[in-house]
Amino acid sequence: MNYKEERPWGWFEILYEEANLKVKRIMVKPGKRLSLQSHERRAENWVIVQGKGLFTLDDRTFDLEPQQSVFIPQKSRHRMENPGRDELVFIEVQTGIYLGEDDITRFQDDFDRC
């Protein structure tokens, strides 16, 4: 499958997809971060595979390193940031009744996409 899409913060690649399940590989460039966002119809699990990340879940912030993971419940505000000098790569596993890219609410974004 391996569909890859460039974004201003890096890129994502769809590794696998079926009903109610999607797996992505995501790379965040040094000094960049994803939108502060939420999803109405899906939950996500993120597993760090390379680099170090600063992860926000609602009002909490965590440092993450390779082999660490986080669970993101539906409707929770979340974001990943790469504060380092190396690329940050993580695997995202989406589960839910709808997995489209348009199931996103952005609350804050460095690239004016709110």
C-alpha positions in Angstrom: 0.0 0.0 0.0 2.6 2.6 1.2 1.0 5.9 0.3 3.3 8.8 1.3 2.2 12.4 1.8 4.5 15.4 2.5 3.4 17.9 5.1 5.1 21.2 6.3 6.3 19.4 9.5 7.5 16.3 7.8 5.6 13.4 6.2 3.4 10.4 6.8 3.2 7.1 5.1 0.2 4.7 5.2 1.6 1.2 5.8 -1.7 -0.7 6.2 -5.4 0.0 6.0 -8.6 -2.0 6.5 -12.0 -1.3 7.9 -11.6 0.3 11.4 -7.8 0.1 11.3 -5.0 2.2 9.7 -1.3 2.1 10.4 1.0 5.0 9.5 4.7 5.8 9.8 5.1 9.5 10.7 8.3 11.6 10.5 8.5 15.0 12.2 11.4 17.3 11.2 13.7 18.7 13.9 12.1 21.8 15.5 8.7 21.1 14.0 5.4 19.9 15.6 2.0 18.6 14.6 -1.2 20.6 15.2 -2.8 20.5 18.6 -5.7 18.4 17.5 -8.5 15.9 18.3 -10.5 13.3 16.5 -14.2 12.6 16.9 -14.4 9.1 15.6 -11.0 7.4 16.2 -8.5 6.6 18.9 -4.8 6.4 18.3 -1.7 4.6 19.6 1.7 6.1 18.9 5.0 4.2 19.3 8.3 6.0 19.0 10.8 4.3 16.8 13.5 7.0 16.3 14.4 10.2 17.9 12.9 11.9 20.9 9.5 13.6 21.1 7.6 16.0 23.3 4.0 14.7 23.5 1.0 16.6 24.7 -2.2 14.9 25.8 -4.9 17.3 27.0 -3.2 19.3 29.8 -0.2 17.0 30.3 3.2 16.9 28.5 5.6 13.9 28.3 9.0 13.3 26.9 9.1 10.2 24.8 12.0 8.0 23.5 12.2 5.0 21.3 10.2 2.0 22.3 7.8 4.2 24.4 4.2 4.5 23.5 1.1 6.5 24.3 -2.7 5.9 23.9 -4.8 8.8 22.6 -8.5 8.4 23.4 -11.2 9.8 21.0 -11.8 13.5 21.5 -8.6 14.1 23.4 -6.4 17.0 22.4 -2.9 15.9 21.4 0.3 16.9 19.7 3.8 15.6 19.0 6.8 17.9 18.8 10.3 17.3 17.8 12.6 19.5 20.0 15.7 17.7 18.9 18.2 17.9 16.0 17.4 14.5 14.5 14.3 13.2 12.8 11.5 11.9 15.0 9.7 8.8 13.7 6.7 7.1 15.2 4.1 4.5 14.2 0.5 5.6 14.5 -2.2 2.9 14.9 -5.7 4.3 14.3 -8.8 2.4 15.4 -12.4 3.6 15.1 -15.5 3.8 13.0 -14.1 6.4 10.6 -10.4 7.0 9.8 -10.5 9.7 7.2 -8.0 12.6 7.2 -10.9 15.0 7.6 -11.7 13.7 11.1 -9.6 16.4 12.7 -10.2 19.5 14.7 -7.2 21.7 15.0 -6.9 24.0 18.0 -3.5 25.4 17.3 -1.2 25.1 14.3 2.1 26.5 13.3 1.2 26.5 9.6 -2.2 28.4 9.7 -4.4 25.4 9.1 -6.9 26.0 11.9 
